Amino acid sequence: MMKPFGVVSIAFIAFLLVFGFGCSSPTKVDISKLGPPLSAGELAEIHNTRVEPMGSLWARISVRAKGRYDDGEKYEEQGEGHLQIVKPSNISMTIGKLGETYFVFGSNATEYWSFNLSDKDHKVALLGKLDQVTPEKASTLGLPVHPGELIALTGLMSIDLARAGGTRWADDGTSVGVSMPSHWGSVTLWINPKSGLVIKTQAYDHDGQLVATANLSRYKDAIIKGQRPVLVPGKVEITTPGDDGFIRIELSEPSNKPIRSIVFTPKKLIHRYRIDETIDLDSAFEQPARSPQSPPQQDGES
């Protein structure tokens, strides 16, 4: 279950961070009457033309989390902060209230991290290496997906035709899906063929089981200096199967304004936020096998 902002595991997140919707099932249509869906090449041409000029994204965000604790008690929390992305691998999200930052999540090409700053007397940082991350480690941060694939859930990454599979209509006939392999399974982009916009992204595990869904809506112009604006999702709602809670992220003032490298450098962030305790997830999850040992032999025993 996703937790409120004062708890480290809120990170989607997260995006995964990641990034609910109504409980009703989508209306099914006879997709055989729709004709063949757009091909992966056609979807890539439409989608990549839009997102490729957006090499980075800076935005103010408001975040709302709603759900239940493990004991069944309901909670609802809100906060605000910033989302910063430099493709293909850097992402940073901060959440706080009244100008105070309580939560920091990030990932770069080699590391991922989550800071809990809610207790001013004991600020905690969790860090891990991407080449050693496992679903168990990611779940410690509340992430249902690989930390390096959170940007993909925002629908801002290009479609790599060398890795893309076939396409198919959604059951409701409103979008066409194209899937690409991921670290732990696959990611599917659902694109509206009329608007060319990604309306939903879904992450699956290696067994084909859905692990996270992000609904993307309320697209707005992101300002790019010297170029035409790029449409980016203004609202991202993330849910996981079997969980009636959600995390909703709303973006404002999106642009490609310069982003300071410090937000993607955990060692510098530890100093900046004056972290009291740093936990290495890779070391914490190490459980070396130990051979049972006999108690030491006493004098006179044989």
C-alpha positions as CSV (number, residue, x, y, z in Angstrom):
1,M,0.0,0.0,0.0
2,M,1.2,3.5,-0.8
3,K,1.9,5.7,2.2
4,P,1.6,9.4,2.9
5,F,4.4,11.9,2.4
6,G,6.0,11.5,5.9
7,V,6.9,7.9,5.1
8,V,9.8,7.1,2.9
9,S,7.9,4.5,1.0
10,I,5.6,7.0,-0.7
11,A,8.0,7.0,-3.6
12,F,5.4,5.9,-6.0
13,I,6.0,5.7,-6.4
14,A,7.5,5.8,-7.3
15,F,7.3,8.1,-10.7
16,L,7.8,5.4,-8.4
17,L,8.0,7.0,-8.6
18,V,6.2,6.9,-10.9
19,F,3.5,8.6,-11.5
20,G,-6.8,6.4,-9.0
21,F,-8.9,6.2,-11.5
22,G,-12.5,5.1,-11.4
23,C,-13.2,1.4,-10.7
24,S,-15.5,0.9,-13.7
25,S,-14.3,-1.3,-16.5
26,P,-13.7,0.4,-19.9
27,T,-16.5,-0.1,-22.4
28,K,-15.6,-2.8,-24.9
29,V,-16.3,-2.4,-28.6
30,D,-16.0,-4.7,-31.6
31,I,-12.4,-3.7,-32.5
32,S,-12.6,-6.0,-35.5
33,K,-14.7,-3.3,-37.1
34,L,-12.0,-0.6,-36.6
35,G,-9.6,-1.9,-39.1
36,P,-5.9,-2.6,-38.5
37,P,-4.3,-0.4,-35.8
38,L,-1.5,1.9,-36.7
39,S,1.9,0.1,-37.0
40,A,4.7,0.6,-34.6
41,G,6.5,2.7,-37.2
42,E,3.5,5.0,-37.7
43,L,3.1,5.4,-33.9
44,A,6.8,6.1,-33.5
45,E,6.7,8.8,-36.2
46,I,3.8,10.6,-34.5
47,H,5.0,10.2,-30.9
48,N,8.7,10.7,-31.4
49,T,8.1,13.9,-33.4
50,R,6.4,15.4,-30.4
51,V,8.6,14.2,-27.5
52,E,12.1,14.3,-29.0
53,P,12.5,18.1,-28.8
54,M,11.8,17.7,-25.0
55,G,15.3,16.7,-23.8
56,S,14.5,17.9,-20.3
57,L,11.4,18.9,-18.2
58,W,11.1,21.2,-15.2
59,A,7.7,21.6,-13.6
60,R,6.0,22.6,-10.4
61,I,3.9,19.8,-9.1
62,S,1.0,19.2,-6.7
63,V,0.7,15.7,-5.3
64,R,-2.2,14.0,-3.7
65,A,-2.1,10.5,-2.2
66,K,-5.1,8.6,-1.0
67,G,-5.5,5.1,0.3
68,R,-5.4,2.8,3.3
69,Y,-2.8,1.8,5.8
70,D,-2.1,-1.8,6.4
71,D,-4.5,-1.8,9.3
72,G,-7.3,-0.6,7.1
73,E,-7.3,3.0,8.3
74,K,-7.9,5.6,5.5
75,Y,-5.5,8.4,4.8
76,E,-5.3,11.3,2.4
77,E,-2.3,13.6,2.0
78,Q,-1.4,16.5,-0.3
79,G,1.8,18.3,-1.0
80,E,3.7,20.4,-3.6
81,G,7.2,20.4,-5.0
82,H,9.1,20.0,-8.3
83,L,9.5,17.4,-11.0
84,Q,12.8,17.5,-12.9
85,I,13.8,15.2,-15.8
86,V,16.8,15.1,-18.1
87,K,16.4,12.3,-20.6
88,P,17.2,9.5,-20.8
89,S,17.9,8.6,-17.2
90,N,17.8,11.5,-14.8
91,I,14.7,12.1,-12.7
92,S,14.1,14.0,-9.5
93,M,11.0,14.7,-7.5
94,T,10.6,16.7,-4.3
95,I,7.5,17.0,-2.1
96,G,6.7,19.2,0.8
97,K,4.4,21.7,2.4
98,L,4.5,25.4,3.2
99,G,8.0,25.7,1.7
100,E,9.5,22.8,3.6
101,T,10.7,19.7,1.7
102,Y,9.8,16.4,3.3
103,F,10.5,13.9,0.6
104,V,13.1,13.6,-2.1
105,F,13.3,10.9,-4.7
106,G,15.7,10.5,-7.7
107,S,17.5,8.3,-10.1
108,N,20.3,8.8,-12.5
109,A,22.2,6.5,-14.9
110,T,23.8,4.5,-12.0
111,E,22.0,5.2,-8.7
112,Y,18.6,5.7,-7.2
113,W,17.7,7.3,-3.8
114,S,14.9,8.4,-1.5
115,F,15.2,10.9,1.4
116,N,12.8,11.1,4.3
117,L,13.2,14.6,5.7
118,S,10.0,14.7,7.8
119,D,11.8,14.3,11.1
120,K,14.1,17.3,11.4
121,D,16.1,15.5,14.1
122,H,16.7,12.4,12.1
123,K,16.7,12.7,8.3
124,V,17.2,9.4,6.5
125,A,18.5,8.6,3.0
126,L,18.1,5.3,1.2
127,L,20.5,4.7,-1.7
128,G,21.1,1.9,-4.1
129,K,23.0,1.1,-7.3
130,L,20.9,0.5,-10.5
131,D,22.9,-2.4,-11.6
132,Q,22.0,-4.2,-8.3
133,V,18.4,-3.1,-7.9
134,T,15.8,-5.8,-7.4
135,P,12.0,-5.7,-7.1
136,E,12.4,-6.2,-3.4
137,K,14.7,-3.3,-3.0
138,A,12.5,-1.0,-5.2
139,S,9.5,-2.0,-3.1
140,T,11.3,-0.6,0.0
141,L,10.8,2.8,-1.7
142,G,7.2,2.0,-2.7
143,L,8.3,1.6,-6.4
144,P,6.4,-1.0,-8.4
145,V,8.8,-0.6,-11.4
146,H,12.5,-0.4,-12.0
147,P,13.7,3.1,-10.9
148,G,15.3,3.6,-14.3
149,E,12.0,3.3,-16.1
150,L,10.0,5.9,-14.2
151,I,10.5,8.4,-17.1
152,A,8.9,5.9,-19.5
153,L,5.7,5.9,-17.4
154,T,5.4,9.7,-18.1
155,G,5.1,8.9,-21.8
156,L,8.0,11.3,-22.6
157,M,10.5,8.7,-23.9
158,S,10.8,8.0,-27.6
159,I,9.6,4.7,-29.1
160,D,12.7,2.6,-30.1
161,L,11.6,0.8,-33.2
162,A,14.5,-1.7,-32.8
163,R,12.9,-2.9,-29.6
164,A,9.2,-2.2,-30.2
165,G,6.8,-5.1,-30.7
166,G,3.5,-5.3,-32.6
167,T,0.5,-3.0,-32.0
168,R,-3.0,-3.7,-30.9
169,W,-6.3,-1.8,-30.2
170,A,-7.3,-1.2,-26.7
171,D,-10.5,-3.0,-25.7
172,D,-12.4,0.3,-25.8
173,G,-11.1,1.2,-29.2
174,T,-9.8,4.6,-28.2
175,S,-6.1,3.9,-28.3
176,V,-3.4,1.7,-29.9
177,G,-0.8,0.0,-27.7
178,V,2.8,-0.6,-28.5
179,S,5.0,-2.5,-26.1
180,M,8.8,-2.5,-25.5
181,P,10.9,-4.7,-23.2
182,S,11.9,-3.3,-19.9
183,H,14.3,-4.4,-17.1
184,W,11.7,-6.5,-15.3
185,G,9.2,-7.2,-18.1
186,S,7.7,-4.7,-20.5
187,V,6.1,-1.2,-20.8
188,T,3.2,-0.5,-23.1
189,L,2.3,3.0,-24.4
190,W,-1.4,3.5,-25.3
191,I,-1.6,6.3,-27.9
192,N,-4.7,8.0,-29.1
193,P,-4.4,7.6,-32.9
194,K,-6.4,10.9,-33.5
195,S,-4.5,13.2,-31.2
196,G,-1.2,11.3,-31.2
197,L,-1.0,11.7,-27.4
198,V,-0.2,8.9,-24.9
199,I,-3.2,8.5,-22.7
200,K,-2.0,5.6,-20.6
201,T,1.2,3.7,-19.9
202,Q,1.4,0.3,-18.2
203,A,4.2,-1.7,-16.8
204,Y,4.2,-5.5,-16.7
205,D,6.5,-8.1,-15.1
206,H,8.2,-11.0,-16.9
207,D,5.1,-13.1,-16.4
208,G,3.0,-10.6,-18.2
209,Q,1.2,-9.5,-15.0
210,L,0.3,-5.8,-14.7
211,V,2.3,-4.1,-12.0
212,A,1.5,-0.4,-12.5
213,T,-0.7,1.9,-14.6
214,A,-0.3,5.6,-15.2
215,N,-3.2,7.6,-16.8
216,L,-2.0,10.7,-18.6
217,S,-4.4,13.6,-19.3
218,R,-4.9,17.4,-19.3
219,Y,-2.0,17.9,-21.7
220,K,-0.4,21.4,-21.7
221,D,2.3,23.3,-23.5
222,A,5.8,23.0,-22.2
223,I,7.8,26.1,-23.2
224,I,11.0,25.3,-25.1
225,K,13.2,28.3,-25.8
226,G,13.6,29.0,-29.5
227,Q,11.2,26.2,-30.5
228,R,7.5,25.4,-30.6
229,P,6.0,24.3,-27.3
230,V,5.7,20.6,-26.7
231,L,2.6,19.0,-25.3
232,V,3.2,17.2,-22.0
233,P,0.8,15.5,-19.6
234,G,-0.5,18.0,-17.0
235,K,-2.0,15.2,-14.9
236,V,-0.5,11.8,-14.1
237,E,-2.5,9.3,-11.9
238,I,-0.7,6.1,-10.8
239,T,-2.3,3.0,-9.4
240,T,-1.2,-0.6,-8.8
241,P,-3.4,-3.7,-9.1
242,G,-5.3,-4.7,-6.0
243,D,-4.8,-1.3,-4.3
244,D,-7.7,1.1,-4.2
245,G,-5.4,4.0,-3.4
246,F,-3.7,6.3,-5.9
247,I,-1.1,9.0,-6.4
248,R,-2.0,12.0,-8.5
249,I,0.6,14.4,-9.8
250,E,-0.5,17.6,-11.5
251,L,2.1,19.7,-13.4
252,S,2.2,23.4,-13.8
253,E,4.6,25.8,-15.6
254,P,6.3,22.9,-17.5
255,S,9.4,24.0,-19.5
256,N,12.9,22.9,-20.5
257,K,14.5,25.5,-18.3
258,P,18.1,24.6,-17.2
259,I,18.3,22.1,-14.4
260,R,21.1,22.1,-11.8
261,S,23.1,18.8,-11.8
262,I,23.0,18.7,-8.0
263,V,19.4,17.4,-8.1
264,F,20.8,14.2,-9.7
265,T,23.8,13.8,-7.5
266,P,22.9,12.0,-4.3
267,K,26.2,12.6,-2.5
268,K,25.8,16.3,-2.8
269,L,22.1,16.1,-1.8
270,I,23.0,14.3,1.4
271,H,25.2,17.2,2.3
272,R,22.7,19.8,1.2
273,Y,19.8,18.3,3.2
274,R,22.1,17.5,6.2
275,I,21.1,13.8,6.3
276,D,21.6,12.1,9.7
277,E,21.5,8.5,8.6
278,T,22.4,6.9,5.2
279,I,21.3,3.4,4.4
280,D,22.9,1.5,1.6
281,L,20.1,-0.8,0.3
282,D,22.5,-3.1,-1.5
283,S,24.4,-3.7,1.8
284,A,21.2,-4.0,3.8
285,F,19.8,-6.7,1.5
286,E,22.9,-8.7,1.6
287,Q,22.3,-12.0,3.5
288,P,25.4,-14.1,3.1
289,A,24.9,-17.8,3.8
290,R,26.5,-19.0,7.0
291,S,27.4,-22.6,7.7
292,P,26.1,-23.9,11.0
293,Q,28.8,-24.0,13.6
294,S,29.2,-26.3,16.5
295,P,29.6,-24.7,19.9
296,P,33.2,-24.4,21.1
297,Q,34.5,-27.6,22.8
298,Q,35.1,-27.4,26.5
299,D,38.2,-28.8,28.2
300,G,37.9,-32.5,29.0
301,E,35.3,-33.1,26.3
302,S,36.0,-35.5,23.5
